[in-house]
Amino acid sequence: MTFNVLFLYSLNHFLFPKVIYSNYFLKEYFLGILLVVIVFEMISFLIVLSLYLNIIRYFIVK
């Protein structure tokens, strides 16, 4: 999160200050963050689900 704030601050002051306030940039930036969060949440959910299924299978087979 700190990196995101510093990145946006540097873009705002040094590179292109008008682009950062455009609706297109903000929409794409937050949609990208949302997509990354959803993908990582799904991966972690699948990992935990597979662990639970292996534990259940271990006790059923045993």
CHARMM internal coordinates of N, CA and C (Angstrom, degrees):
IC EDIT
DIST 1 N 1 CA 1.4547
DIST 1 CA 1 C 1.5268
ANGL 1 N 1 CA 1 C 110.36
DIST 1 C 2 N 1.3107
ANGL 1 CA 1 C 2 N 116.41
DIHE 1 N 1 CA 1 C 2 N -41.19
DIST 2 N 2 CA 1.4634
ANGL 1 C 2 N 2 CA 119.30
DIHE 1 CA 1 C 2 N 2 CA 179.37
DIST 2 CA 2 C 1.5226
ANGL 2 N 2 CA 2 C 110.41
DIHE 1 C 2 N 2 CA 2 C -63.99
DIST 2 C 3 N 1.3291
ANGL 2 CA 2 C 3 N 115.84
DIHE 2 N 2 CA 2 C 3 N -38.63
DIST 3 N 3 CA 1.4604
ANGL 2 C 3 N 3 CA 118.99
DIHE 2 CA 2 C 3 N 3 CA 178.23
DIST 3 CA 3 C 1.5207
ANGL 3 N 3 CA 3 C 110.88
DIHE 2 C 3 N 3 CA 3 C -62.55
DIST 3 C 4 N 1.3373
ANGL 3 CA 3 C 4 N 116.72
DIHE 3 N 3 CA 3 C 4 N -39.99
DIST 4 N 4 CA 1.4618
ANGL 3 C 4 N 4 CA 119.87
DIHE 3 CA 3 C 4 N 4 CA 178.98
DIST 4 CA 4 C 1.5137
ANGL 4 N 4 CA 4 C 111.22
DIHE 3 C 4 N 4 CA 4 C -61.98
DIST 4 C 5 N 1.3254
ANGL 4 CA 4 C 5 N 116.88
DIHE 4 N 4 CA 4 C 5 N -42.45
DIST 5 N 5 CA 1.4627
ANGL 4 C 5 N 5 CA 120.50
DIHE 4 CA 4 C 5 N 5 CA -179.69
DIST 5 CA 5 C 1.5247
ANGL 5 N 5 CA 5 C 110.28
DIHE 4 C 5 N 5 CA 5 C -65.47
DIST 5 C 6 N 1.3354
ANGL 5 CA 5 C 6 N 117.13
DIHE 5 N 5 CA 5 C 6 N -44.12
DIST 6 N 6 CA 1.4661
ANGL 5 C 6 N 6 CA 120.13
DIHE 5 CA 5 C 6 N 6 CA 178.94
DIST 6 CA 6 C 1.5258
ANGL 6 N 6 CA 6 C 111.58
DIHE 5 C 6 N 6 CA 6 C -65.93
DIST 6 C 7 N 1.3166
ANGL 6 CA 6 C 7 N 116.16
DIHE 6 N 6 CA 6 C 7 N -37.36
DIST 7 N 7 CA 1.4581
ANGL 6 C 7 N 7 CA 120.27
DIHE 6 CA 6 C 7 N 7 CA 178.47
DIST 7 CA 7 C 1.5234
ANGL 7 N 7 CA 7 C 110.73
DIHE 6 C 7 N 7 CA 7 C -63.84
DIST 7 C 8 N 1.3260
ANGL 7 CA 7 C 8 N 116.29
DIHE 7 N 7 CA 7 C 8 N -47.03
DIST 8 N 8 CA 1.4612
ANGL 7 C 8 N 8 CA 119.63
DIHE 7 CA 7 C 8 N 8 CA 179.07
DIST 8 CA 8 C 1.5194
ANGL 8 N 8 CA 8 C 111.46
DIHE 7 C 8 N 8 CA 8 C -64.84
DIST 8 C 9 N 1.3252
ANGL 8 CA 8 C 9 N 117.25
DIHE 8 N 8 CA 8 C 9 N -37.66
DIST 9 N 9 CA 1.4650
ANGL 8 C 9 N 9 CA 120.81
DIHE 8 CA 8 C 9 N 9 CA 178.87
DIST 9 CA 9 C 1.5292
ANGL 9 N 9 CA 9 C 110.82
DIHE 8 C 9 N 9 CA 9 C -63.96
DIST 9 C 10 N 1.3349
ANGL 9 CA 9 C 10 N 116.39
DIHE 9 N 9 CA 9 C 10 N -43.31
DIST 10 N 10 CA 1.4681
ANGL 9 C 10 N 10 CA 118.77
DIHE 9 CA 9 C 10 N 10 CA -179.98
DIST 10 CA 10 C 1.5212
ANGL 10 N 10 CA 10 C 111.11
DIHE 9 C 10 N 10 CA 10 C -68.05
DIST 10 C 11 N 1.3290
ANGL 10 CA 10 C 11 N 117.18
DIHE 10 N 10 CA 10 C 11 N -37.93
DIST 11 N 11 CA 1.4596
ANGL 10 C 11 N 11 CA 119.13
DIHE 10 CA 10 C 11 N 11 CA 176.10
DIST 11 CA 11 C 1.5214
ANGL 11 N 11 CA 11 C 110.77
DIHE 10 C 11 N 11 CA 11 C -62.39
DIST 11 C 12 N 1.3118
ANGL 11 CA 11 C 12 N 115.23
DIHE 11 N 11 CA 11 C 12 N -41.00
DIST 12 N 12 CA 1.4556
ANGL 11 C 12 N 12 CA 120.27
DIHE 11 CA 11 C 12 N 12 CA -176.31
DIST 12 CA 12 C 1.5188
ANGL 12 N 12 CA 12 C 111.45
DIHE 11 C 12 N 12 CA 12 C -65.43
DIST 12 C 13 N 1.3186
ANGL 12 CA 12 C 13 N 117.94
DIHE 12 N 12 CA 12 C 13 N -40.55
DIST 13 N 13 CA 1.4632
ANGL 12 C 13 N 13 CA 119.94
DIHE 12 CA 12 C 13 N 13 CA -172.16
DIST 13 CA 13 C 1.5191
ANGL 13 N 13 CA 13 C 114.35
DIHE 12 C 13 N 13 CA 13 C -93.72
DIST 13 C 14 N 1.3187
ANGL 13 CA 13 C 14 N 117.60
DIHE 13 N 13 CA 13 C 14 N -27.29
DIST 14 N 14 CA 1.4624
ANGL 13 C 14 N 14 CA 117.94
DIHE 13 CA 13 C 14 N 14 CA -171.03
DIST 14 CA 14 C 1.5223
ANGL 14 N 14 CA 14 C 113.98
DIHE 13 C 14 N 14 CA 14 C -113.35
DIST 14 C 15 N 1.3209
ANGL 14 CA 14 C 15 N 117.73
DIHE 14 N 14 CA 14 C 15 N -38.15
DIST 15 N 15 CA 1.4595
ANGL 14 C 15 N 15 CA 117.50
DIHE 14 CA 14 C 15 N 15 CA -170.01
DIST 15 CA 15 C 1.5253
ANGL 15 N 15 CA 15 C 113.11
DIHE 14 C 15 N 15 CA 15 C -95.77
DIST 15 C 16 N 1.3126
ANGL 15 CA 15 C 16 N 116.47
DIHE 15 N 15 CA 15 C 16 N -74.55
DIST 16 N 16 CA 1.4635
ANGL 15 C 16 N 16 CA 117.92
DIHE 15 CA 15 C 16 N 16 CA -177.38
DIST 16 CA 16 C 1.5232
ANGL 16 N 16 CA 16 C 108.99
DIHE 15 C 16 N 16 CA 16 C -142.26
DIST 16 C 17 N 1.3186
ANGL 16 CA 16 C 17 N 117.04
DIHE 16 N 16 CA 16 C 17 N 94.27
DIST 17 N 17 CA 1.4619
ANGL 16 C 17 N 17 CA 120.29
DIHE 16 CA 16 C 17 N 17 CA -174.14
DIST 17 CA 17 C 1.5207
ANGL 17 N 17 CA 17 C 114.96
DIHE 16 C 17 N 17 CA 17 C -68.91
DIST 17 C 18 N 1.3307
ANGL 17 CA 17 C 18 N 118.61
DIHE 17 N 17 CA 17 C 18 N -23.73
DIST 18 N 18 CA 1.4690
ANGL 17 C 18 N 18 CA 118.41
DIHE 17 CA 17 C 18 N 18 CA -176.59
DIST 18 CA 18 C 1.5164
ANGL 18 N 18 CA 18 C 112.55
DIHE 17 C 18 N 18 CA 18 C -81.72
DIST 18 C 19 N 1.3291
ANGL 18 CA 18 C 19 N 116.73
DIHE 18 N 18 CA 18 C 19 N -26.09
DIST 19 N 19 CA 1.4661
ANGL 18 C 19 N 19 CA 119.73
DIHE 18 CA 18 C 19 N 19 CA -176.94
DIST 19 CA 19 C 1.5178
ANGL 19 N 19 CA 19 C 111.07
DIHE 18 C 19 N 19 CA 19 C -71.21
DIST 19 C 20 N 1.3243
ANGL 19 CA 19 C 20 N 116.53
DIHE 19 N 19 CA 19 C 20 N -34.09
DIST 20 N 20 CA 1.4601
ANGL 19 C 20 N 20 CA 119.84
DIHE 19 CA 19 C 20 N 20 CA -172.43
DIST 20 CA 20 C 1.5244
ANGL 20 N 20 CA 20 C 112.42
DIHE 19 C 20 N 20 CA 20 C -68.70
DIST 20 C 21 N 1.3140
ANGL 20 CA 20 C 21 N 116.75
DIHE 20 N 20 CA 20 C 21 N -24.07
DIST 21 N 21 CA 1.4597
ANGL 20 C 21 N 21 CA 119.20
DIHE 20 CA 20 C 21 N 21 CA -179.84
DIST 21 CA 21 C 1.5202
ANGL 21 N 21 CA 21 C 112.58
DIHE 20 C 21 N 21 CA 21 C -94.41
DIST 21 C 22 N 1.3183
ANGL 21 CA 21 C 22 N 117.77
DIHE 21 N 21 CA 21 C 22 N 0.74
DIST 22 N 22 CA 1.4563
ANGL 21 C 22 N 22 CA 119.15
DIHE 21 CA 21 C 22 N 22 CA 179.17
DIST 22 CA 22 C 1.5230
ANGL 22 N 22 CA 22 C 109.57
DIHE 21 C 22 N 22 CA 22 C -73.93
DIST 22 C 23 N 1.3096
ANGL 22 CA 22 C 23 N 114.99
DIHE 22 N 22 CA 22 C 23 N 147.95
DIST 23 N 23 CA 1.4685
ANGL 22 C 23 N 23 CA 120.12
DIHE 22 CA 22 C 23 N 23 CA -178.57
DIST 23 CA 23 C 1.5244
ANGL 23 N 23 CA 23 C 111.26
DIHE 22 C 23 N 23 CA 23 C -64.93
DIST 23 C 24 N 1.3249
ANGL 23 CA 23 C 24 N 116.68
DIHE 23 N 23 CA 23 C 24 N -34.10
DIST 24 N 24 CA 1.4662
ANGL 23 C 24 N 24 CA 119.71
DIHE 23 CA 23 C 24 N 24 CA -179.51
DIST 24 CA 24 C 1.5263
ANGL 24 N 24 CA 24 C 110.82
DIHE 23 C 24 N 24 CA 24 C -63.31
DIST 24 C 25 N 1.3328
ANGL 24 CA 24 C 25 N 116.69
DIHE 24 N 24 CA 24 C 25 N -45.16
DIST 25 N 25 CA 1.4652
ANGL 24 C 25 N 25 CA 119.89
DIHE 24 CA 24 C 25 N 25 CA -179.03
DIST 25 CA 25 C 1.5212
ANGL 25 N 25 CA 25 C 110.70
DIHE 24 C 25 N 25 CA 25 C -63.87
DIST 25 C 26 N 1.3375
ANGL 25 CA 25 C 26 N 116.67
DIHE 25 N 25 CA 25 C 26 N -46.26
DIST 26 N 26 CA 1.4666
ANGL 25 C 26 N 26 CA 119.33
DIHE 25 CA 25 C 26 N 26 CA -178.93
DIST 26 CA 26 C 1.5181
ANGL 26 N 26 CA 26 C 111.07
DIHE 25 C 26 N 26 CA 26 C -63.40
DIST 26 C 27 N 1.3345
ANGL 26 CA 26 C 27 N 116.65
DIHE 26 N 26 CA 26 C 27 N -40.90
DIST 27 N 27 CA 1.4611
ANGL 26 C 27 N 27 CA 119.68
DIHE 26 CA 26 C 27 N 27 CA -179.85
DIST 27 CA 27 C 1.5250
ANGL 27 N 27 CA 27 C 110.62
DIHE 26 C 27 N 27 CA 27 C -64.74
DIST 27 C 28 N 1.3171
ANGL 27 CA 27 C 28 N 117.40
DIHE 27 N 27 CA 27 C 28 N -46.45
DIST 28 N 28 CA 1.4614
ANGL 27 C 28 N 28 CA 120.23
DIHE 27 CA 27 C 28 N 28 CA -179.62
DIST 28 CA 28 C 1.5260
ANGL 28 N 28 CA 28 C 111.66
DIHE 27 C 28 N 28 CA 28 C -66.23
DIST 28 C 29 N 1.3263
ANGL 28 CA 28 C 29 N 116.81
DIHE 28 N 28 CA 28 C 29 N -38.19
DIST 29 N 29 CA 1.4669
ANGL 28 C 29 N 29 CA 120.66
DIHE 28 CA 28 C 29 N 29 CA -179.62
DIST 29 CA 29 C 1.5250
ANGL 29 N 29 CA 29 C 110.63
DIHE 28 C 29 N 29 CA 29 C -63.76
DIST 29 C 30 N 1.3325
ANGL 29 CA 29 C 30 N 116.78
DIHE 29 N 29 CA 29 C 30 N -48.62
DIST 30 N 30 CA 1.4604
ANGL 29 C 30 N 30 CA 119.39
DIHE 29 CA 29 C 30 N 30 CA -177.81
DIST 30 CA 30 C 1.5204
ANGL 30 N 30 CA 30 C 112.00
DIHE 29 C 30 N 30 CA 30 C -73.36
DIST 30 C 31 N 1.3225
ANGL 30 CA 30 C 31 N 118.03
DIHE 30 N 30 CA 30 C 31 N -31.50
DIST 31 N 31 CA 1.4616
ANGL 30 C 31 N 31 CA 119.11
DIHE 30 CA 30 C 31 N 31 CA 173.92
DIST 31 CA 31 C 1.5270
ANGL 31 N 31 CA 31 C 110.72
DIHE 30 C 31 N 31 CA 31 C -66.74
DIST 31 C 32 N 1.3196
ANGL 31 CA 31 C 32 N 117.20
DIHE 31 N 31 CA 31 C 32 N -36.33
DIST 32 N 32 CA 1.4626
ANGL 31 C 32 N 32 CA 120.35
DIHE 31 CA 31 C 32 N 32 CA 176.78
DIST 32 CA 32 C 1.5142
ANGL 32 N 32 CA 32 C 111.74
DIHE 31 C 32 N 32 CA 32 C -65.35
DIST 32 C 33 N 1.3332
ANGL 32 CA 32 C 33 N 116.46
DIHE 32 N 32 CA 32 C 33 N -43.86
DIST 33 N 33 CA 1.4662
ANGL 32 C 33 N 33 CA 120.03
DIHE 32 CA 32 C 33 N 33 CA 177.43
DIST 33 CA 33 C 1.5255
ANGL 33 N 33 CA 33 C 110.36
DIHE 32 C 33 N 33 CA 33 C -62.68
DIST 33 C 34 N 1.3361
ANGL 33 CA 33 C 34 N 116.55
DIHE 33 N 33 CA 33 C 34 N -42.86
DIST 34 N 34 CA 1.4601
ANGL 33 C 34 N 34 CA 120.79
DIHE 33 CA 33 C 34 N 34 CA 179.54
DIST 34 CA 34 C 1.5231
ANGL 34 N 34 CA 34 C 110.99
DIHE 33 C 34 N 34 CA 34 C -62.34
DIST 34 C 35 N 1.3200
ANGL 34 CA 34 C 35 N 116.91
DIHE 34 N 34 CA 34 C 35 N -41.64
DIST 35 N 35 CA 1.4605
ANGL 34 C 35 N 35 CA 120.68
DIHE 34 CA 34 C 35 N 35 CA 179.28
DIST 35 CA 35 C 1.5241
ANGL 35 N 35 CA 35 C 111.35
DIHE 34 C 35 N 35 CA 35 C -63.81
DIST 35 C 36 N 1.3297
ANGL 35 CA 35 C 36 N 116.76
DIHE 35 N 35 CA 35 C 36 N -43.40
DIST 36 N 36 CA 1.4681
ANGL 35 C 36 N 36 CA 120.33
DIHE 35 CA 35 C 36 N 36 CA 178.90
DIST 36 CA 36 C 1.5209
ANGL 36 N 36 CA 36 C 110.67
DIHE 35 C 36 N 36 CA 36 C -63.28
DIST 36 C 37 N 1.3361
ANGL 36 CA 36 C 37 N 117.37
DIHE 36 N 36 CA 36 C 37 N -42.84
DIST 37 N 37 CA 1.4684
ANGL 36 C 37 N 37 CA 120.91
DIHE 36 CA 36 C 37 N 37 CA 179.45
DIST 37 CA 37 C 1.5209
ANGL 37 N 37 CA 37 C 110.46
DIHE 36 C 37 N 37 CA 37 C -63.09
DIST 37 C 38 N 1.3260
ANGL 37 CA 37 C 38 N 117.38
DIHE 37 N 37 CA 37 C 38 N -43.96
DIST 38 N 38 CA 1.4652
ANGL 37 C 38 N 38 CA 120.56
DIHE 37 CA 37 C 38 N 38 CA -179.27
DIST 38 CA 38 C 1.5274
ANGL 38 N 38 CA 38 C 110.46
DIHE 37 C 38 N 38 CA 38 C -63.92
DIST 38 C 39 N 1.3292
ANGL 38 CA 38 C 39 N 117.21
DIHE 38 N 38 CA 38 C 39 N -42.73
DIST 39 N 39 CA 1.4716
ANGL 38 C 39 N 39 CA 120.14
DIHE 38 CA 38 C 39 N 39 CA -179.33
DIST 39 CA 39 C 1.5228
ANGL 39 N 39 CA 39 C 110.77
DIHE 38 C 39 N 39 CA 39 C -63.63
DIST 39 C 40 N 1.3386
ANGL 39 CA 39 C 40 N 117.46
DIHE 39 N 39 CA 39 C 40 N -45.42
DIST 40 N 40 CA 1.4649
ANGL 39 C 40 N 40 CA 119.19
DIHE 39 CA 39 C 40 N 40 CA -179.38
DIST 40 CA 40 C 1.5250
ANGL 40 N 40 CA 40 C 111.61
DIHE 39 C 40 N 40 CA 40 C -68.47
DIST 40 C 41 N 1.3310
ANGL 40 CA 40 C 41 N 117.83
DIHE 40 N 40 CA 40 C 41 N -35.28
DIST 41 N 41 CA 1.4660
ANGL 40 C 41 N 41 CA 119.85
DIHE 40 CA 40 C 41 N 41 CA 176.24
DIST 41 CA 41 C 1.5218
ANGL 41 N 41 CA 41 C 110.66
DIHE 40 C 41 N 41 CA 41 C -65.09
DIST 41 C 42 N 1.3247
ANGL 41 CA 41 C 42 N 117.53
DIHE 41 N 41 CA 41 C 42 N -40.60
DIST 42 N 42 CA 1.4617
ANGL 41 C 42 N 42 CA 119.86
DIHE 41 CA 41 C 42 N 42 CA 179.16
DIST 42 CA 42 C 1.5240
ANGL 42 N 42 CA 42 C 111.02
DIHE 41 C 42 N 42 CA 42 C -66.21
DIST 42 C 43 N 1.3297
ANGL 42 CA 42 C 43 N 117.31
DIHE 42 N 42 CA 42 C 43 N -40.55
DIST 43 N 43 CA 1.4665
ANGL 42 C 43 N 43 CA 120.18
DIHE 42 CA 42 C 43 N 43 CA 178.74
DIST 43 CA 43 C 1.5218
ANGL 43 N 43 CA 43 C 110.59
DIHE 42 C 43 N 43 CA 43 C -63.41
DIST 43 C 44 N 1.3310
ANGL 43 CA 43 C 44 N 117.09
DIHE 43 N 43 CA 43 C 44 N -44.89
DIST 44 N 44 CA 1.4682
ANGL 43 C 44 N 44 CA 119.05
DIHE 43 CA 43 C 44 N 44 CA 179.92
DIST 44 CA 44 C 1.5254
ANGL 44 N 44 CA 44 C 110.82
DIHE 43 C 44 N 44 CA 44 C -66.51
DIST 44 C 45 N 1.3387
ANGL 44 CA 44 C 45 N 117.48
DIHE 44 N 44 CA 44 C 45 N -36.50
DIST 45 N 45 CA 1.4647
ANGL 44 C 45 N 45 CA 120.16
DIHE 44 CA 44 C 45 N 45 CA 177.35
DIST 45 CA 45 C 1.5227
ANGL 45 N 45 CA 45 C 110.75
DIHE 44 C 45 N 45 CA 45 C -63.83
DIST 45 C 46 N 1.3242
ANGL 45 CA 45 C 46 N 117.03
DIHE 45 N 45 CA 45 C 46 N -42.84
DIST 46 N 46 CA 1.4656
ANGL 45 C 46 N 46 CA 119.63
DIHE 45 CA 45 C 46 N 46 CA 179.95
DIST 46 CA 46 C 1.5248
ANGL 46 N 46 CA 46 C 112.00
DIHE 45 C 46 N 46 CA 46 C -66.59
DIST 46 C 47 N 1.3199
ANGL 46 CA 46 C 47 N 117.33
DIHE 46 N 46 CA 46 C 47 N -36.30
DIST 47 N 47 CA 1.4691
ANGL 46 C 47 N 47 CA 120.23
DIHE 46 CA 46 C 47 N 47 CA 177.30
DIST 47 CA 47 C 1.5222
ANGL 47 N 47 CA 47 C 110.57
DIHE 46 C 47 N 47 CA 47 C -64.16
DIST 47 C 48 N 1.3297
ANGL 47 CA 47 C 48 N 116.82
DIHE 47 N 47 CA 47 C 48 N -46.74
DIST 48 N 48 CA 1.4674
ANGL 47 C 48 N 48 CA 120.42
DIHE 47 CA 47 C 48 N 48 CA 179.92
DIST 48 CA 48 C 1.5191
ANGL 48 N 48 CA 48 C 110.55
DIHE 47 C 48 N 48 CA 48 C -65.80
DIST 48 C 49 N 1.3305
ANGL 48 CA 48 C 49 N 117.53
DIHE 48 N 48 CA 48 C 49 N -39.79
DIST 49 N 49 CA 1.4587
ANGL 48 C 49 N 49 CA 120.92
DIHE 48 CA 48 C 49 N 49 CA 178.65
DIST 49 CA 49 C 1.5254
ANGL 49 N 49 CA 49 C 111.24
DIHE 48 C 49 N 49 CA 49 C -62.93
DIST 49 C 50 N 1.3198
ANGL 49 CA 49 C 50 N 117.18
DIHE 49 N 49 CA 49 C 50 N -41.77
DIST 50 N 50 CA 1.4660
ANGL 49 C 50 N 50 CA 118.92
DIHE 49 CA 49 C 50 N 50 CA 178.82
DIST 50 CA 50 C 1.5275
ANGL 50 N 50 CA 50 C 111.29
DIHE 49 C 50 N 50 CA 50 C -66.48
DIST 50 C 51 N 1.3304
ANGL 50 CA 50 C 51 N 117.48
DIHE 50 N 50 CA 50 C 51 N -35.80
DIST 51 N 51 CA 1.4655
ANGL 50 C 51 N 51 CA 119.53
DIHE 50 CA 50 C 51 N 51 CA 176.27
DIST 51 CA 51 C 1.5230
ANGL 51 N 51 CA 51 C 111.16
DIHE 50 C 51 N 51 CA 51 C -63.77
DIST 51 C 52 N 1.3367
ANGL 51 CA 51 C 52 N 116.96
DIHE 51 N 51 CA 51 C 52 N -45.07
DIST 52 N 52 CA 1.4635
ANGL 51 C 52 N 52 CA 119.97
DIHE 51 CA 51 C 52 N 52 CA 178.79
DIST 52 CA 52 C 1.5221
ANGL 52 N 52 CA 52 C 111.56
DIHE 51 C 52 N 52 CA 52 C -63.64
DIST 52 C 53 N 1.3306
ANGL 52 CA 52 C 53 N 116.86
DIHE 52 N 52 CA 52 C 53 N -40.68
DIST 53 N 53 CA 1.4620
ANGL 52 C 53 N 53 CA 119.10
DIHE 52 CA 52 C 53 N 53 CA 179.40
DIST 53 CA 53 C 1.5243
ANGL 53 N 53 CA 53 C 111.30
DIHE 52 C 53 N 53 CA 53 C -65.71
DIST 53 C 54 N 1.3164
ANGL 53 CA 53 C 54 N 117.26
DIHE 53 N 53 CA 53 C 54 N -36.79
DIST 54 N 54 CA 1.4666
ANGL 53 C 54 N 54 CA 119.60
DIHE 53 CA 53 C 54 N 54 CA 177.06
DIST 54 CA 54 C 1.5217
ANGL 54 N 54 CA 54 C 111.37
DIHE 53 C 54 N 54 CA 54 C -66.81
DIST 54 C 55 N 1.3191
ANGL 54 CA 54 C 55 N 117.14
DIHE 54 N 54 CA 54 C 55 N -38.59
DIST 55 N 55 CA 1.4680
ANGL 54 C 55 N 55 CA 120.33
DIHE 54 CA 54 C 55 N 55 CA 177.50
DIST 55 CA 55 C 1.5226
ANGL 55 N 55 CA 55 C 110.38
DIHE 54 C 55 N 55 CA 55 C -65.20
DIST 55 C 56 N 1.3281
ANGL 55 CA 55 C 56 N 117.15
DIHE 55 N 55 CA 55 C 56 N -44.61
DIST 56 N 56 CA 1.4710
ANGL 55 C 56 N 56 CA 120.71
DIHE 55 CA 55 C 56 N 56 CA 179.11
DIST 56 CA 56 C 1.5242
ANGL 56 N 56 CA 56 C 110.06
DIHE 55 C 56 N 56 CA 56 C -63.78
DIST 56 C 57 N 1.3334
ANGL 56 CA 56 C 57 N 117.83
DIHE 56 N 56 CA 56 C 57 N -43.35
DIST 57 N 57 CA 1.4551
ANGL 56 C 57 N 57 CA 121.19
DIHE 56 CA 56 C 57 N 57 CA 179.28
DIST 57 CA 57 C 1.5258
ANGL 57 N 57 CA 57 C 110.70
DIHE 56 C 57 N 57 CA 57 C -63.39
DIST 57 C 58 N 1.3091
ANGL 57 CA 57 C 58 N 117.88
DIHE 57 N 57 CA 57 C 58 N -36.79
DIST 58 N 58 CA 1.4635
ANGL 57 C 58 N 58 CA 121.70
DIHE 57 CA 57 C 58 N 58 CA 179.18
DIST 58 CA 58 C 1.5255
ANGL 58 N 58 CA 58 C 110.35
DIHE 57 C 58 N 58 CA 58 C -62.11
DIST 58 C 59 N 1.3440
ANGL 58 CA 58 C 59 N 117.79
DIHE 58 N 58 CA 58 C 59 N -43.99
DIST 59 N 59 CA 1.4598
ANGL 58 C 59 N 59 CA 120.05
DIHE 58 CA 58 C 59 N 59 CA -178.32
DIST 59 CA 59 C 1.5204
ANGL 59 N 59 CA 59 C 112.59
DIHE 58 C 59 N 59 CA 59 C -75.69
DIST 59 C 60 N 1.3275
ANGL 59 CA 59 C 60 N 118.09
DIHE 59 N 59 CA 59 C 60 N -28.62
DIST 60 N 60 CA 1.4633
ANGL 59 C 60 N 60 CA 120.20
DIHE 59 CA 59 C 60 N 60 CA 178.60
DIST 60 CA 60 C 1.5287
ANGL 60 N 60 CA 60 C 110.01
DIHE 59 C 60 N 60 CA 60 C -73.95
DIST 60 C 61 N 1.3228
ANGL 60 CA 60 C 61 N 117.08
DIHE 60 N 60 CA 60 C 61 N -43.55
DIST 61 N 61 CA 1.4641
ANGL 60 C 61 N 61 CA 120.62
DIHE 60 CA 60 C 61 N 61 CA -178.71
DIST 61 CA 61 C 1.5170
ANGL 61 N 61 CA 61 C 110.59
DIHE 60 C 61 N 61 CA 61 C -69.46
DIST 61 C 62 N 1.3103
ANGL 61 CA 61 C 62 N 116.89
DIHE 61 N 61 CA 61 C 62 N -34.82
DIST 62 N 62 CA 1.4577
ANGL 61 C 62 N 62 CA 121.43
DIHE 61 CA 61 C 62 N 62 CA -178.49
DIST 62 CA 62 C 1.4954
ANGL 62 N 62 CA 62 C 109.51
DIHE 61 C 62 N 62 CA 62 C -70.08
END
COOR INIT
IC SEED 1 N 1 CA 1 C
IC BUILD
